[in-house]
Amino acid sequence: MMVKEKNKKVREVLFSFVLAIVLMIFPVASGIIVTVNNINMPQMYWVQGAFMLASISVPLCILFITNTNLNQIGFSKVKKGSIKTVLYFFPIIAAKMGYLFFEFKQSRGILA
């Protein structure tokens, strides 16, 4: 019985590593495409956004096909008392969205 539990844990760890490698392939490929083709900034954001979407959707499809719970690969639910910690990152993400949609340009650290 202990051997089965150990094998299950090893299999889950290996599966997590495979998903991590799949997650890393797409951003690296987008960086290579942008660098090799000398793509300008707005197009670069779209290419990287598309590849980031692919890097999230492909592992989620793999998880859906294999019927794997997110708890098995390290995700857990938000606890009731920790919602403030989770919402701490929301303004940072919202501020960065402006760069994607409105193409703010930085000049010496000041938004122009």
Backbone atoms as SQL, in Angstrom:
CREATE TABLE atoms (id INTEGER PRIMARY KEY, chain TEXT, resi INTEGER, resn TEXT, atom TEXT, x REAL, y REAL, z REAL);
INSERT INTO atoms VALUES
  (1, 'A', 1, 'MET', 'N', 0.821, -1.194, 0.000),
  (2, 'A', 1, 'MET', 'CA', 0.000, 0.000, 0.000),
  (3, 'A', 1, 'MET', 'C', 0.861, 1.252, 0.000),
  (4, 'A', 2, 'MET', 'N', 1.954, 1.241, 0.745),
  (5, 'A', 2, 'MET', 'CA', 2.818, 2.414, 0.785),
  (6, 'A', 2, 'MET', 'C', 3.522, 2.625, -0.550),
  (7, 'A', 3, 'VAL', 'N', 3.776, 1.556, -1.267),
  (8, 'A', 3, 'VAL', 'CA', 4.429, 1.676, -2.568),
  (9, 'A', 3, 'VAL', 'C', 3.508, 2.387, -3.550),
  (10, 'A', 4, 'LYS', 'N', 2.202, 2.078, -3.514),
  (11, 'A', 4, 'LYS', 'CA', 1.251, 2.740, -4.403),
  (12, 'A', 4, 'LYS', 'C', 1.161, 4.233, -4.105),
  (13, 'A', 5, 'GLU', 'N', 1.147, 4.595, -2.823),
  (14, 'A', 5, 'GLU', 'CA', 1.089, 6.011, -2.446),
  (15, 'A', 5, 'GLU', 'C', 2.360, 6.735, -2.880),
  (16, 'A', 6, 'LYS', 'N', 3.494, 6.081, -2.723),
  (17, 'A', 6, 'LYS', 'CA', 4.764, 6.695, -3.129),
  (18, 'A', 6, 'LYS', 'C', 4.803, 6.877, -4.640),
  (19, 'A', 7, 'ASN', 'N', 4.344, 5.860, -5.380),
  (20, 'A', 7, 'ASN', 'CA', 4.314, 5.962, -6.843),
  (21, 'A', 7, 'ASN', 'C', 3.370, 7.070, -7.295),
  (22, 'A', 8, 'LYS', 'N', 2.255, 7.231, -6.603),
  (23, 'A', 8, 'LYS', 'CA', 1.302, 8.275, -6.950),
  (24, 'A', 8, 'LYS', 'C', 1.911, 9.651, -6.736),
  (25, 'A', 9, 'LYS', 'N', 2.624, 9.840, -5.639),
  (26, 'A', 9, 'LYS', 'CA', 3.270, 11.120, -5.376),
  (27, 'A', 9, 'LYS', 'C', 4.368, 11.401, -6.394),
  (28, 'A', 10, 'VAL', 'N', 5.141, 10.398, -6.741),
  (29, 'A', 10, 'VAL', 'CA', 6.200, 10.582, -7.739),
  (30, 'A', 10, 'VAL', 'C', 5.586, 10.942, -9.085),
  (31, 'A', 11, 'ARG', 'N', 4.498, 10.272, -9.434),
  (32, 'A', 11, 'ARG', 'CA', 3.822, 10.551, -10.709),
  (33, 'A', 11, 'ARG', 'C', 3.268, 11.980, -10.734),
  (34, 'A', 12, 'GLU', 'N', 2.723, 12.445, -9.601),
  (35, 'A', 12, 'GLU', 'CA', 2.203, 13.806, -9.534),
  (36, 'A', 12, 'GLU', 'C', 3.313, 14.837, -9.649),
  (37, 'A', 13, 'VAL', 'N', 4.456, 14.571, -9.033),
  (38, 'A', 13, 'VAL', 'CA', 5.590, 15.492, -9.127),
  (39, 'A', 13, 'VAL', 'C', 6.114, 15.544, -10.559),
  (40, 'A', 14, 'LEU', 'N', 6.250, 14.406, -11.195),
  (41, 'A', 14, 'LEU', 'CA', 6.708, 14.378, -12.585),
  (42, 'A', 14, 'LEU', 'C', 5.717, 15.077, -13.511),
  (43, 'A', 15, 'PHE', 'N', 4.431, 14.888, -13.273),
  (44, 'A', 15, 'PHE', 'CA', 3.403, 15.552, -14.068),
  (45, 'A', 15, 'PHE', 'C', 3.496, 17.065, -13.900),
  (46, 'A', 16, 'SER', 'N', 3.779, 17.526, -12.684),
  (47, 'A', 16, 'SER', 'CA', 3.948, 18.964, -12.440),
  (48, 'A', 16, 'SER', 'C', 5.146, 19.503, -13.205),
  (49, 'A', 17, 'PHE', 'N', 6.240, 18.745, -13.243),
  (50, 'A', 17, 'PHE', 'CA', 7.412, 19.185, -13.995),
  (51, 'A', 17, 'PHE', 'C', 7.117, 19.257, -15.492),
  (52, 'A', 18, 'VAL', 'N', 6.383, 18.291, -16.003),
  (53, 'A', 18, 'VAL', 'CA', 6.014, 18.314, -17.430),
  (54, 'A', 18, 'VAL', 'C', 5.160, 19.541, -17.735),
  (55, 'A', 19, 'LEU', 'N', 4.198, 19.837, -16.876),
  (56, 'A', 19, 'LEU', 'CA', 3.377, 21.025, -17.087),
  (57, 'A', 19, 'LEU', 'C', 4.209, 22.305, -17.002),
  (58, 'A', 20, 'ALA', 'N', 5.174, 22.346, -16.103),
  (59, 'A', 20, 'ALA', 'CA', 6.034, 23.522, -15.991),
  (60, 'A', 20, 'ALA', 'C', 6.858, 23.722, -17.257),
  (61, 'A', 21, 'ILE', 'N', 7.352, 22.644, -17.823),
  (62, 'A', 21, 'ILE', 'CA', 8.134, 22.750, -19.063),
  (63, 'A', 21, 'ILE', 'C', 7.235, 23.213, -20.209),
  (64, 'A', 22, 'VAL', 'N', 6.021, 22.681, -20.287),
  (65, 'A', 22, 'VAL', 'CA', 5.079, 23.122, -21.328),
  (66, 'A', 22, 'VAL', 'C', 4.764, 24.603, -21.156),
  (67, 'A', 23, 'LEU', 'N', 4.592, 25.042, -19.912),
  (68, 'A', 23, 'LEU', 'CA', 4.329, 26.459, -19.651),
  (69, 'A', 23, 'LEU', 'C', 5.484, 27.341, -20.106),
  (70, 'A', 24, 'MET', 'N', 6.697, 26.846, -20.011),
  (71, 'A', 24, 'MET', 'CA', 7.866, 27.662, -20.365),
  (72, 'A', 24, 'MET', 'C', 8.149, 27.678, -21.864),
  (73, 'A', 25, 'ILE', 'N', 7.689, 26.689, -22.589),
  (74, 'A', 25, 'ILE', 'CA', 7.991, 26.605, -24.021),
  (75, 'A', 25, 'ILE', 'C', 7.396, 27.794, -24.781),
  (76, 'A', 26, 'PHE', 'N', 6.158, 28.143, -24.493),
  (77, 'A', 26, 'PHE', 'CA', 5.472, 29.175, -25.270),
  (78, 'A', 26, 'PHE', 'C', 6.076, 30.578, -25.083),
  (79, 'A', 27, 'PRO', 'N', 6.364, 31.047, -23.861),
  (80, 'A', 27, 'PRO', 'CA', 6.994, 32.372, -23.739),
  (81, 'A', 27, 'PRO', 'C', 8.386, 32.432, -24.373),
  (82, 'A', 28, 'VAL', 'N', 9.131, 31.352, -24.281),
  (83, 'A', 28, 'VAL', 'CA', 10.452, 31.326, -24.916),
  (84, 'A', 28, 'VAL', 'C', 10.307, 31.388, -26.432),
  (85, 'A', 29, 'ALA', 'N', 9.344, 30.644, -26.967),
  (86, 'A', 29, 'ALA', 'CA', 9.116, 30.673, -28.416),
  (87, 'A', 29, 'ALA', 'C', 8.674, 32.062, -28.874),
  (88, 'A', 30, 'SER', 'N', 7.836, 32.739, -28.101),
  (89, 'A', 30, 'SER', 'CA', 7.418, 34.087, -28.497),
  (90, 'A', 30, 'SER', 'C', 8.587, 35.059, -28.456),
  (91, 'A', 31, 'GLY', 'N', 9.451, 34.926, -27.467),
  (92, 'A', 31, 'GLY', 'CA', 10.640, 35.778, -27.421),
  (93, 'A', 31, 'GLY', 'C', 11.556, 35.546, -28.605),
  (94, 'A', 32, 'ILE', 'N', 11.701, 34.309, -29.008),
  (95, 'A', 32, 'ILE', 'CA', 12.532, 33.992, -30.177),
  (96, 'A', 32, 'ILE', 'C', 11.917, 34.576, -31.437),
  (97, 'A', 33, 'ILE', 'N', 10.611, 34.426, -31.603),
  (98, 'A', 33, 'ILE', 'CA', 9.937, 34.959, -32.791),
  (99, 'A', 33, 'ILE', 'C', 10.069, 36.473, -32.854),
  (100, 'A', 34, 'VAL', 'N', 9.870, 37.147, -31.728),
  (101, 'A', 34, 'VAL', 'CA', 9.958, 38.609, -31.698),
  (102, 'A', 34, 'VAL', 'C', 11.375, 39.067, -32.010),
  (103, 'A', 35, 'THR', 'N', 12.361, 38.395, -31.454),
  (104, 'A', 35, 'THR', 'CA', 13.758, 38.799, -31.659),
  (105, 'A', 35, 'THR', 'C', 14.219, 38.532, -33.086),
  (106, 'A', 36, 'VAL', 'N', 13.902, 37.374, -33.612),
  (107, 'A', 36, 'VAL', 'CA', 14.371, 37.010, -34.954),
  (108, 'A', 36, 'VAL', 'C', 13.709, 37.869, -36.024),
  (109, 'A', 37, 'ASN', 'N', 12.426, 38.157, -35.866),
  (110, 'A', 37, 'ASN', 'CA', 11.695, 38.904, -36.887),
  (111, 'A', 37, 'ASN', 'C', 11.716, 40.413, -36.693),
  (112, 'A', 38, 'ASN', 'N', 12.399, 40.903, -35.667),
  (113, 'A', 38, 'ASN', 'CA', 12.490, 42.352, -35.392),
  (114, 'A', 38, 'ASN', 'C', 11.112, 43.009, -35.374),
  (115, 'A', 39, 'ILE', 'N', 10.231, 42.498, -34.551),
  (116, 'A', 39, 'ILE', 'CA', 8.852, 42.986, -34.481),
  (117, 'A', 39, 'ILE', 'C', 8.807, 44.227, -33.594),
  (118, 'A', 40, 'ASN', 'N', 7.994, 45.227, -33.995),
  (119, 'A', 40, 'ASN', 'CA', 7.885, 46.459, -33.204),
  (120, 'A', 40, 'ASN', 'C', 7.034, 46.214, -31.954),
  (121, 'A', 41, 'MET', 'N', 6.963, 47.229, -31.075),
  (122, 'A', 41, 'MET', 'CA', 6.378, 47.061, -29.748),
  (123, 'A', 41, 'MET', 'C', 4.906, 46.638, -29.738),
  (124, 'A', 42, 'PRO', 'N', 3.991, 47.307, -30.438),
  (125, 'A', 42, 'PRO', 'CA', 2.585, 46.858, -30.356),
  (126, 'A', 42, 'PRO', 'C', 2.388, 45.422, -30.845),
  (127, 'A', 43, 'GLN', 'N', 3.054, 45.072, -31.931),
  (128, 'A', 43, 'GLN', 'CA', 2.939, 43.701, -32.434),
  (129, 'A', 43, 'GLN', 'C', 3.591, 42.713, -31.475),
  (130, 'A', 44, 'MET', 'N', 4.670, 43.136, -30.821),
  (131, 'A', 44, 'MET', 'CA', 5.341, 42.280, -29.861),
  (132, 'A', 44, 'MET', 'C', 4.401, 41.925, -28.709),
  (133, 'A', 45, 'TYR', 'N', 3.644, 42.927, -28.229),
  (134, 'A', 45, 'TYR', 'CA', 2.704, 42.668, -27.144),
  (135, 'A', 45, 'TYR', 'C', 1.629, 41.674, -27.573),
  (136, 'A', 46, 'TRP', 'N', 1.151, 41.792, -28.798),
  (137, 'A', 46, 'TRP', 'CA', 0.130, 40.860, -29.279),
  (138, 'A', 46, 'TRP', 'C', 0.679, 39.453, -29.440),
  (139, 'A', 47, 'VAL', 'N', 1.896, 39.333, -29.984),
  (140, 'A', 47, 'VAL', 'CA', 2.505, 38.012, -30.151),
  (141, 'A', 47, 'VAL', 'C', 2.734, 37.366, -28.786),
  (142, 'A', 48, 'GLN', 'N', 3.297, 38.136, -27.852),
  (143, 'A', 48, 'GLN', 'CA', 3.548, 37.571, -26.533),
  (144, 'A', 48, 'GLN', 'C', 2.254, 37.259, -25.795),
  (145, 'A', 49, 'GLY', 'N', 1.241, 38.085, -25.976),
  (146, 'A', 49, 'GLY', 'CA', -0.059, 37.802, -25.362),
  (147, 'A', 49, 'GLY', 'C', -0.682, 36.526, -25.900),
  (148, 'A', 50, 'ALA', 'N', -0.580, 36.332, -27.210),
  (149, 'A', 50, 'ALA', 'CA', -1.138, 35.118, -27.812),
  (150, 'A', 50, 'ALA', 'C', -0.398, 33.874, -27.319),
  (151, 'A', 51, 'PHE', 'N', 0.917, 33.976, -27.229),
  (152, 'A', 51, 'PHE', 'CA', 1.683, 32.833, -26.758),
  (153, 'A', 51, 'PHE', 'C', 1.469, 32.582, -25.265),
  (154, 'A', 52, 'MET', 'N', 1.242, 33.629, -24.483),
  (155, 'A', 52, 'MET', 'CA', 0.937, 33.433, -23.067),
  (156, 'A', 52, 'MET', 'C', -0.437, 32.772, -22.913),
  (157, 'A', 53, 'LEU', 'N', -1.378, 33.162, -23.749),
  (158, 'A', 53, 'LEU', 'CA', -2.682, 32.510, -23.727),
  (159, 'A', 53, 'LEU', 'C', -2.535, 31.028, -24.067),
  (160, 'A', 54, 'ALA', 'N', -1.703, 30.728, -25.043),
  (161, 'A', 54, 'ALA', 'CA', -1.459, 29.330, -25.404),
  (162, 'A', 54, 'ALA', 'C', -0.758, 28.586, -24.268),
  (163, 'A', 55, 'SER', 'N', 0.151, 29.276, -23.577),
  (164, 'A', 55, 'SER', 'CA', 0.873, 28.604, -22.497),
  (165, 'A', 55, 'SER', 'C', -0.022, 28.314, -21.309),
  (166, 'A', 56, 'ILE', 'N', -1.139, 28.994, -21.206),
  (167, 'A', 56, 'ILE', 'CA', -2.091, 28.707, -20.134),
  (168, 'A', 56, 'ILE', 'C', -3.143, 27.697, -20.601),
  (169, 'A', 57, 'SER', 'N', -3.616, 27.857, -21.824),
  (170, 'A', 57, 'SER', 'CA', -4.711, 27.001, -22.291),
  (171, 'A', 57, 'SER', 'C', -4.275, 25.566, -22.580),
  (172, 'A', 58, 'VAL', 'N', -3.061, 25.376, -23.089),
  (173, 'A', 58, 'VAL', 'CA', -2.609, 24.010, -23.393),
  (174, 'A', 58, 'VAL', 'C', -2.500, 23.161, -22.124),
  (175, 'A', 59, 'PRO', 'N', -1.837, 23.640, -21.052),
  (176, 'A', 59, 'PRO', 'CA', -1.821, 22.811, -19.829),
  (177, 'A', 59, 'PRO', 'C', -3.205, 22.611, -19.218),
  (178, 'A', 60, 'LEU', 'N', -4.085, 23.621, -19.324),
  (179, 'A', 60, 'LEU', 'CA', -5.438, 23.425, -18.808),
  (180, 'A', 60, 'LEU', 'C', -6.179, 22.354, -19.599),
  (181, 'A', 61, 'CYS', 'N', -5.961, 22.304, -20.911),
  (182, 'A', 61, 'CYS', 'CA', -6.561, 21.239, -21.719),
  (183, 'A', 61, 'CYS', 'C', -6.002, 19.869, -21.315),
  (184, 'A', 62, 'ILE', 'N', -4.701, 19.828, -21.042),
  (185, 'A', 62, 'ILE', 'CA', -4.087, 18.572, -20.594),
  (186, 'A', 62, 'ILE', 'C', -4.697, 18.143, -19.263),
  (187, 'A', 63, 'LEU', 'N', -4.879, 19.102, -18.352),
  (188, 'A', 63, 'LEU', 'CA', -5.490, 18.784, -17.061),
  (189, 'A', 63, 'LEU', 'C', -6.927, 18.291, -17.240),
  (190, 'A', 64, 'PHE', 'N', -7.655, 18.908, -18.153),
  (191, 'A', 64, 'PHE', 'CA', -9.043, 18.510, -18.397),
  (192, 'A', 64, 'PHE', 'C', -9.116, 17.109, -18.997),
  (193, 'A', 65, 'ILE', 'N', -8.226, 16.809, -19.937),
  (194, 'A', 65, 'ILE', 'CA', -8.237, 15.503, -20.594),
  (195, 'A', 65, 'ILE', 'C', -7.857, 14.392, -19.617),
  (196, 'A', 66, 'THR', 'N', -6.884, 14.671, -18.744),
  (197, 'A', 66, 'THR', 'CA', -6.414, 13.644, -17.806),
  (198, 'A', 66, 'THR', 'C', -7.214, 13.610, -16.512),
  (199, 'A', 67, 'ASN', 'N', -8.235, 14.464, -16.379),
  (200, 'A', 67, 'ASN', 'CA', -9.072, 14.526, -15.173),
  (201, 'A', 67, 'ASN', 'C', -8.244, 14.732, -13.903),
  (202, 'A', 68, 'THR', 'N', -7.299, 15.648, -13.965),
  (203, 'A', 68, 'THR', 'CA', -6.439, 15.946, -12.830),
  (204, 'A', 68, 'THR', 'C', -7.005, 17.131, -12.066),
  (205, 'A', 69, 'ASN', 'N', -7.064, 17.023, -10.749),
  (206, 'A', 69, 'ASN', 'CA', -7.486, 18.138, -9.912),
  (207, 'A', 69, 'ASN', 'C', -6.338, 19.120, -9.755),
  (208, 'A', 70, 'LEU', 'N', -6.657, 20.396, -9.612),
  (209, 'A', 70, 'LEU', 'CA', -5.618, 21.399, -9.395),
  (210, 'A', 70, 'LEU', 'C', -4.923, 21.199, -8.054),
  (211, 'A', 71, 'ASN', 'N', -5.600, 20.574, -7.092),
  (212, 'A', 71, 'ASN', 'CA', -4.978, 20.291, -5.808),
  (213, 'A', 71, 'ASN', 'C', -3.809, 19.318, -5.953),
  (214, 'A', 72, 'GLN', 'N', -3.858, 18.443, -6.935),
  (215, 'A', 72, 'GLN', 'CA', -2.810, 17.450, -7.123),
  (216, 'A', 72, 'GLN', 'C', -1.510, 18.055, -7.632),
  (217, 'A', 73, 'ILE', 'N', -1.577, 19.221, -8.262),
  (218, 'A', 73, 'ILE', 'CA', -0.350, 19.820, -8.789),
  (219, 'A', 73, 'ILE', 'C', 0.072, 21.059, -8.011),
  (220, 'A', 74, 'GLY', 'N', -0.528, 21.282, -6.839),
  (221, 'A', 74, 'GLY', 'CA', -0.024, 22.334, -5.964),
  (222, 'A', 74, 'GLY', 'C', -0.924, 23.530, -5.748),
  (223, 'A', 75, 'PHE', 'N', -2.066, 23.603, -6.409),
  (224, 'A', 75, 'PHE', 'CA', -2.977, 24.717, -6.202),
  (225, 'A', 75, 'PHE', 'C', -3.912, 24.395, -5.042),
  (226, 'A', 76, 'SER', 'N', -4.328, 25.433, -4.352),
  (227, 'A', 76, 'SER', 'CA', -5.281, 25.234, -3.259),
  (228, 'A', 76, 'SER', 'C', -6.290, 26.375, -3.282),
  (229, 'A', 77, 'LYS', 'N', -7.376, 26.200, -2.567),
  (230, 'A', 77, 'LYS', 'CA', -8.412, 27.220, -2.518),
  (231, 'A', 77, 'LYS', 'C', -7.967, 28.376, -1.630),
  (232, 'A', 78, 'VAL', 'N', -8.539, 29.549, -1.864),
  (233, 'A', 78, 'VAL', 'CA', -8.254, 30.724, -1.047),
  (234, 'A', 78, 'VAL', 'C', -8.973, 30.563, 0.279),
  (235, 'A', 79, 'LYS', 'N', -8.244, 30.758, 1.366),
  (236, 'A', 79, 'LYS', 'CA', -8.857, 30.650, 2.686),
  (237, 'A', 79, 'LYS', 'C', -9.655, 31.913, 2.975),
  (238, 'A', 80, 'LYS', 'N', -10.632, 31.819, 3.845),
  (239, 'A', 80, 'LYS', 'CA', -11.530, 32.934, 4.111),
  (240, 'A', 80, 'LYS', 'C', -10.805, 34.162, 4.637),
  (241, 'A', 81, 'GLY', 'N', -9.797, 34.001, 5.443),
  (242, 'A', 81, 'GLY', 'CA', -9.113, 35.139, 6.035),
  (243, 'A', 81, 'GLY', 'C', -8.035, 35.754, 5.164),
  (244, 'A', 82, 'SER', 'N', -7.709, 35.142, 4.035),
  (245, 'A', 82, 'SER', 'CA', -6.580, 35.611, 3.237),
  (246, 'A', 82, 'SER', 'C', -6.993, 36.346, 1.968),
  (247, 'A', 83, 'ILE', 'N', -8.228, 36.801, 1.880),
  (248, 'A', 83, 'ILE', 'CA', -8.687, 37.482, 0.665),
  (249, 'A', 83, 'ILE', 'C', -7.937, 38.799, 0.459),
  (250, 'A', 84, 'LYS', 'N', -7.529, 39.468, 1.536),
  (251, 'A', 84, 'LYS', 'CA', -6.777, 40.712, 1.390),
  (252, 'A', 84, 'LYS', 'C', -5.420, 40.457, 0.748),
  (253, 'A', 85, 'THR', 'N', -4.805, 39.359, 1.067),
  (254, 'A', 85, 'THR', 'CA', -3.519, 39.016, 0.460),
  (255, 'A', 85, 'THR', 'C', -3.684, 38.746, -1.032),
  (256, 'A', 86, 'VAL', 'N', -4.745, 38.065, -1.392),
  (257, 'A', 86, 'VAL', 'CA', -4.994, 37.759, -2.807),
  (258, 'A', 86, 'VAL', 'C', -5.293, 39.033, -3.577),
  (259, 'A', 87, 'LEU', 'N', -6.107, 39.910, -3.025),
  (260, 'A', 87, 'LEU', 'CA', -6.476, 41.147, -3.709),
  (261, 'A', 87, 'LEU', 'C', -5.352, 42.175, -3.739),
  (262, 'A', 88, 'TYR', 'N', -4.263, 41.925, -3.017),
  (263, 'A', 88, 'TYR', 'CA', -3.120, 42.828, -3.017),
  (264, 'A', 88, 'TYR', 'C', -2.525, 42.974, -4.424),
  (265, 'A', 89, 'PHE', 'N', -2.543, 41.915, -5.211),
  (266, 'A', 89, 'PHE', 'CA', -1.931, 41.934, -6.535),
  (267, 'A', 89, 'PHE', 'C', -2.841, 42.504, -7.617),
  (268, 'A', 90, 'PHE', 'N', -4.113, 42.677, -7.342),
  (269, 'A', 90, 'PHE', 'CA', -5.054, 43.159, -8.344),
  (270, 'A', 90, 'PHE', 'C', -4.704, 44.545, -8.882),
  (271, 'A', 91, 'PRO', 'N', -4.342, 45.553, -8.055),
  (272, 'A', 91, 'PRO', 'CA', -3.971, 46.858, -8.619),
  (273, 'A', 91, 'PRO', 'C', -2.719, 46.806, -9.491),
  (274, 'A', 92, 'ILE', 'N', -1.799, 45.927, -9.164),
  (275, 'A', 92, 'ILE', 'CA', -0.580, 45.789, -9.974),
  (276, 'A', 92, 'ILE', 'C', -0.936, 45.257, -11.356),
  (277, 'A', 93, 'ILE', 'N', -1.778, 44.263, -11.407),
  (278, 'A', 93, 'ILE', 'CA', -2.193, 43.691, -12.689),
  (279, 'A', 93, 'ILE', 'C', -2.996, 44.711, -13.485),
  (280, 'A', 94, 'ALA', 'N', -3.885, 45.448, -12.830),
  (281, 'A', 94, 'ALA', 'CA', -4.700, 46.455, -13.514),
  (282, 'A', 94, 'ALA', 'C', -3.830, 47.578, -14.072),
  (283, 'A', 95, 'ALA', 'N', -2.793, 47.975, -13.341),
  (284, 'A', 95, 'ALA', 'CA', -1.905, 49.033, -13.818),
  (285, 'A', 95, 'ALA', 'C', -1.117, 48.574, -15.044),
  (286, 'A', 96, 'LYS', 'N', -0.724, 47.336, -15.075),
  (287, 'A', 96, 'LYS', 'CA', 0.032, 46.820, -16.225),
  (288, 'A', 96, 'LYS', 'C', -0.840, 46.642, -17.463),
  (289, 'A', 97, 'MET', 'N', -2.141, 46.487, -17.291),
  (290, 'A', 97, 'MET', 'CA', -3.027, 46.334, -18.442),
  (291, 'A', 97, 'MET', 'C', -3.052, 47.603, -19.301),
  (292, 'A', 98, 'GLY', 'N', -2.830, 48.759, -18.695),
  (293, 'A', 98, 'GLY', 'CA', -2.786, 50.001, -19.454),
  (294, 'A', 98, 'GLY', 'C', -1.677, 50.008, -20.482),
  (295, 'A', 99, 'TYR', 'N', -0.548, 49.400, -20.167),
  (296, 'A', 99, 'TYR', 'CA', 0.555, 49.340, -21.119),
  (297, 'A', 99, 'TYR', 'C', 0.182, 48.508, -22.340),
  (298, 'A', 100, 'LEU', 'N', -0.603, 47.476, -22.135),
  (299, 'A', 100, 'LEU', 'CA', -0.975, 46.621, -23.253),
  (300, 'A', 100, 'LEU', 'C', -1.990, 47.292, -24.170),
  (301, 'A', 101, 'PHE', 'N', -3.017, 47.911, -23.582),
  (302, 'A', 101, 'PHE', 'CA', -4.103, 48.440, -24.399),
  (303, 'A', 101, 'PHE', 'C', -3.906, 49.883, -24.859),
  (304, 'A', 102, 'PHE', 'N', -3.185, 50.680, -24.090),
  (305, 'A', 102, 'PHE', 'CA', -3.069, 52.095, -24.429),
  (306, 'A', 102, 'PHE', 'C', -1.672, 52.515, -24.845),
  (307, 'A', 103, 'GLU', 'N', -0.731, 51.580, -24.885),
  (308, 'A', 103, 'GLU', 'CA', 0.633, 51.809, -25.356),
  (309, 'A', 103, 'GLU', 'C', 1.290, 53.018, -24.692),
  (310, 'A', 104, 'PHE', 'N', 1.263, 53.078, -23.375),
  (311, 'A', 104, 'PHE', 'CA', 1.973, 54.138, -22.667),
  (312, 'A', 104, 'PHE', 'C', 3.460, 54.018, -22.952),
  (313, 'A', 105, 'LYS', 'N', 4.113, 55.148, -23.130),
  (314, 'A', 105, 'LYS', 'CA', 5.542, 55.146, -23.391),
  (315, 'A', 105, 'LYS', 'C', 6.256, 55.745, -22.191),
  (316, 'A', 106, 'GLN', 'N', 7.368, 55.144, -21.833),
  (317, 'A', 106, 'GLN', 'CA', 8.144, 55.654, -20.709),
  (318, 'A', 106, 'GLN', 'C', 9.306, 56.473, -21.217),
  (319, 'A', 107, 'SER', 'N', 9.520, 57.616, -20.577),
  (320, 'A', 107, 'SER', 'CA', 10.651, 58.461, -20.896),
  (321, 'A', 107, 'SER', 'C', 11.312, 58.876, -19.581),
  (322, 'A', 108, 'ARG', 'N', 12.471, 58.327, -19.328),
  (323, 'A', 108, 'ARG', 'CA', 13.219, 58.575, -18.093),
  (324, 'A', 108, 'ARG', 'C', 12.400, 58.229, -16.851),
  (325, 'A', 109, 'GLY', 'N', 11.641, 57.193, -16.919),
  (326, 'A', 109, 'GLY', 'CA', 10.897, 56.730, -15.755),
  (327, 'A', 109, 'GLY', 'C', 9.601, 57.477, -15.533),
  (328, 'A', 110, 'ILE', 'N', 9.254, 58.475, -16.364),
  (329, 'A', 110, 'ILE', 'CA', 8.022, 59.234, -16.198),
  (330, 'A', 110, 'ILE', 'C', 7.119, 58.927, -17.376),
  (331, 'A', 111, 'LEU', 'N', 5.853, 58.696, -17.099),
  (332, 'A', 111, 'LEU', 'CA', 4.918, 58.423, -18.183),
  (333, 'A', 111, 'LEU', 'C', 4.711, 59.685, -19.014),
  (334, 'A', 112, 'ALA', 'N', 4.868, 59.575, -20.313),
  (335, 'A', 112, 'ALA', 'CA', 4.695, 60.745, -21.178),
  (336, 'A', 112, 'ALA', 'C', 3.519, 60.534, -22.111);
